[in-house]
Amino acid sequence: MKLIDNLSTQLFQRHFSGQPSHSAFAPGRIEFIGNHTDYNGGLVMGAAVTEGITIAVSLREDAQIHIVSDAGDLVELPLGNYQPLTGVDSWTNYPIGVTKVMTELGMRTPTGYNMAVTSTLPAGAGMSSSAAFELATAKALAALYGFETDTAGFARIGRKAENEFVGMPCGILDQGVSAFGQADHLVKIDCATESFATEPMPQGAHFWIFNSNKKHALVDSAYADRHRECHEALAQLQADYPEAQNLSQITEAQLESSKDKLDELLYRRAAHIVGENARVQAVEAALSQNDLAAVGAALNASHESSRVNFENSIEELDTLVELLKQQPTVFGARLTGGGFGGAVMALTNADFGQTHADQIATAFEAKHQLEPSIFHTRAGDGAKLLD
């Protein structure tokens, strides 16, 4: 962690005079099980990883905000004039959105700030760098301006910034896992009540991420389409079940009973969410018994539902999942994150190593003429102030 902190401090010193007064770190996350259930009021489990985003900040004497990252140029903005940017500077919408939300919650900002941002997250791997960016920003600014809230409050700040300023209609999964992460644990979220708990991972379980390096195809518009389709499915189901406030309150038996009354597309969308919610519960039960084979079966079933019902997988992700399922040291595999490109997560035992990963990469490249990026990680701690 100190090396990461040093990188952000060095970047800060290159662009701003003096030392940063505070720095904060927030991890990326693996969506373990619970695909698109978060904005449908369901259950989801994720793991914070040991990689993430570090932010170094200090106060300025004027009404300006200056932000620089290890992947972007210096951007200068007026304090208080918070409008989303487009083009090459749009990456600053994450910290500016957080700043806006925190000021609306009562954070006083008599002067602006300097901010330096560094990341150790692999690009395009579906590990939610945006949530890590938001949580690290919130932690750093809270220390800088004397703002206080609890862990759930920080998660909600990040989600609100992403929903209302960035414009992505996500649920609480990404920010909740980044906020509540704990080493060697999964974070379980009941998104209807926004309650958070941690579940220990069995010893010997490993996470491997295989980034297909197939760019997300129309991910913003496709995500919004799925969001809309889920709400349309709920509206049709409420004719039979008016008490249901979200899709996750519909049981599998109720969905099947009403199947003939639903548009075929909306039935499949609902089947993914309702089934996924049940799979989260199955995984929780299997983990309590240290039954990683059962956990893996649920992961495989989750991916199949993404492929068939939710249609947020693509051929490249399907190939990776099939190659991984052939390995006896892999318990299960599924796409992780929003889908439409990006990465696959594999849950393996300790015998799965780089040689196995390289074999899968070779077979994948032969079929798709793309070299996947491979990333081995473990569950780490959540967002924290470093100094």
N, C-alpha and C positions, 0 to 999 in steps of 0.2 A: 504493500500500500504506500509506503514511503517513497518508493521510486515513482509511482504514479503521481503522488503529490509533488515531487520534485519537478516532474515534467510540466505540470501546470504552473508551478512557481517560476520555472525558467521561461516559459512562454509569457507569463505576466511581466517578468522583468525586462524582456526584450521589447515590449511594447509600451509599458507604463513605467513611470519613475517610482522607485521604492519597492518595498515588499508588500505582498497582499496581506490584508489584515485577517482574513478568514479563508478557509478552503473547505470544500465538502465533496463527498463522493456518493454516487448512487449507482447501483448495479443494473445491468440489463437483466432480462428474464427469459426463461424457457417456459412456454405454455405447455404444461405437462399433459393435462387432460381437461376438456371443457372448451371446445372450439366454438366460438361465437355465442356461448351461453351467457356471457357477462351482460350484454345489453338486452338480453331476454330474461333477466331476473333470475338466472340459474346459479348453479354451483360450478366452480372452476378451481383447478389446482395448478399452481405454477411454482417454479424455483427461481430465486434470485441466483445469479452466477457471480463468480469472483471478478469478472471483468465489468467495466462500466465507464462512467463519465465523471471526471473530476473538474471542479470549478474553483478558481481562485478569484477573490474579489477585494476591492477596497473602495472607500468613499472618495468621491470627487468634491471639489469645492464649488463647482458650477452645476447648472441644471442640464447636464448632458449624461448620456449613457454610451459608453464605448465598450464594444464586445469584440473579441478576437478568438478564433479557434485554431487548432492545429490543422484544420482542413479548409479554412476560409480566411478571407481578408478581414481587416479591421472594418467594423461597421459603427457609424456614429449616429445616434438618435437623440432627439430632444426628450427630456424627462417629462412624462405626463401626456405626451401626444402619441398615444398607443394605437397604431393602425397596422394591420397585417401587411407585410411586405410580400412582393412577388419577385420572381427571378432569382438571381444568384445570392441575394441576401435573405431569402425566405427562411433560412435555417435559424435566423434570430427570432422568428415568431414564437419559438418555444420559451426562451427566457423572458421575452417581452410579454407574452401572454401570462406567464406566471407573475411577473411584476404587476401587471394590471389587476389580476385576481387578488393578489395580496393587498394592494392598496384599497381595493373595494371592500376588503375585510377589515380595514382599519390600520394597515401598516403605514406609518408616516415616513415620507421620503423627502426631507428638506433639501437634500442635494442628490445628484446622480451617483453613478458607480462605474468603475472599471471592472471588466470581467474577462478572464482567460479560461478557455475551455479545451480540455484534452480528453481523448477517448482511447480505450483499449478494446472496444467492442469491434468484432469483425463486421464489415459493411455488408448490408443486404442479407444477413443471416436470420432475420425475423426475430431478433432478440430485444426489440423495443428500445432502441437508443433514444427515442423521443421521450418516453417515460423517465428514463434515467436522467436525461437532460433536464426535464421538469423538476424532478425530485431533488437533484443536486442544486439546481438554481434556488428552489424554495428553501432548502436547508441553509445555503450560503447567505441568501438575503435575509432570512430570519435572524441569523447571527449578526449581520451587518447593521440591521435597523432595529433590533430589539423586539422582534415580533415573536409571539408564542402561540403554539397550537400543539395538538398531540399527533401521534403517528398517523392515525386515520385522517386527521385534518390535512396533513401534508399530502396524503394520497388524493384527497378530494380537490385540493388546490391544483394538482397536476392534471387531474381528469377534467376539471372545469376549464382550465386553460386550453387543453386539447380540443374539447368539445366546442367551446364558444369563441375562441380566438383563432386557433389553427383551423378549425372547421372539420375535424374528424369525429364522427359520432360513435366513439369507442365507449366501452363500459369501464369499470374500475379495475379490471384484471391487471393491466400493465403497471399502473401506478401503485396498486395495492401490493403486488408482489415485490416491486422495487422498494417500497416503504417497509414492509413487514418481513423481508427475507431473513432467514436464519441459517447458519451453516449446517449442512447435512439434514435439512428439513425442507419439506414442501409447505407452501402457503396455501391454505384452503380459504376460499372466499364464498360466502353466501351473498350474491349480488343483489338479491331482493332487499335484504336488511343491511347490506354493507357491513357485515360482521366478518372478522378475520381470525384465523386460528392457524397453528403450525402443526404439521404431522411429521414425525421422524421418518427418514428414509432408511430402509434396511442397509446394513453394512454390506459392502461389496457391489452396490449398485452404482453404475457409471453413466454419465450423459455424454453422448457423442452427437455433434451437430454436423450435418452434411449440407452445405450450402450449394444448391444446384448451379448457382451463378446464372440462372435464367431470371432475367429481370421481372419483377412484379408487373403483370400486364393489367393496366387500367385499374390498379388496386384501389384508388380512391373512389372511383365511380362504381366499381364492382362491390366494394364494401358497403357503399351507400345503398346499392340495389338490394343486397342481402338484408340490410337493416330494414328497408321498406317492405320487402317480401315477408319477413318475419312478422311485422306488425299487421300486414294484410291477412296473413294466415291466422293470427290471433283474432282479428276482427271477425273472420268467418266462423272460427270455433266458438266465439262468445255467444253465437246464436244458440248453441247447445249448452254451453257452460258459462253463463253470464258472470259467475263468481270469479272466473280466472282473470287475474290482472296481468299476467304475462304468460308466454308459452311454456315456461318451466313449471307452471302450476297445472299443466295438462298432463295426465298420465298416459302411458303407452296404450292402455286399454281404451281410454276415452278417445284418443286419436284414431285408433283403428275403427272404433264404433262410428265415428263421424267421417271416415275416409271418403265415402261416396258423395258427401256434401261439399267437399273441398275441391278447388281447382287442383289439377294434378301437380303442377309445379309447386303450388303452395303447400300441398300435402308433403312433398319431399323435403321442402325447407323445414317444415314443422317436425317431420320425422327425425331430421338430424338433431335439432335442438332438444326435443323430448328424449330421444335415445341417448344423446350426449350427457344430459343431466343424469340419467340412470347410470351411465358408465362412470361418471365421477363418483357416485355413491358406491359402485362396485369396486372401484380402485381403492377407495378409503377402507372398505371392508377387507380387501385383499392385503393392503399394507399392514393392517392390524394383525394379520396372521403371517406376515413376512412371506407372502405367496407372490413372488415376483413373476411366476409363470402366468398367474391370473391377471396381474397388472398388465403384462405384455399383451395378453389376449385382448384386453380392453383397448389398449393403444392401437392394435391392428384394426379392431372393429371401428374405432374412431376414424382412422384414415379411410377405411372403405366407405363409411358414411359421408365423409367429406368428398370423396370421389364421385359417389353415385347420387347422394341426396342434396348436398349443398353445392356441389360443382365448383368448389374453390380449390381443387387440386388441378394439376396439369400433368402431362405425360412424364416430364422429367422427374417430378416428385414421386409419381407412381413407380417409376423405374427404381429409384433409390430405395423405396420401401420394400419392393419385391426382392431386391438384391440383399438387403439387410435381413429380411425374414428367412432367407436361406442359410444364414449363419447360426450354428447351434449355440453360440455364445451371446446371441441377441434375444432378449425377452420379447421385444416388440418395437415397432417404429411407426411414426405418423408425421404428417406435416405439422409444423409448429408455427403459430402466428396466424395472420389473416388468410394466407394462402395466395393463390393466383400467381405463384412463383415463390422464390425464396428457398427455404430450407426444410429439411427433415430432421427430426430428433429420434435417436435410437437409445433405448434403455438396455444396457449390456451388463454382463458380469465382468469380473476383473480379468478374465482370460482374453477378452476382446482387446486387441492392441493395434498399433499402427500398421502392422503388416496386413491385418484383416481389412483395415480401413483403406489401405492403398489398393488392395485387390478390388474392392468395391468401386473405388474411384476409377481404376483402369477399365473395368467393365462398363461403367457409366459413360466414360469418355468415348469408348469405342462405339457406343450406340448413339450418343447425342452430340458428339464433337464439342463437348464442353468439359472443361476440367473443374470438378467440384472442389470447393475449399472445405477442409476438414478441421474440426475444432473439438477438442476434448476438454470438458469442464466439469465442475462440481457445484453443488449448492452452496452459496455464500451468504454473507450477512447483507442486511438492507441498508438504506440510505443513512449516512452518518456525517456529522461534522468532524472534520479532521483536526482543526485548530481554531 
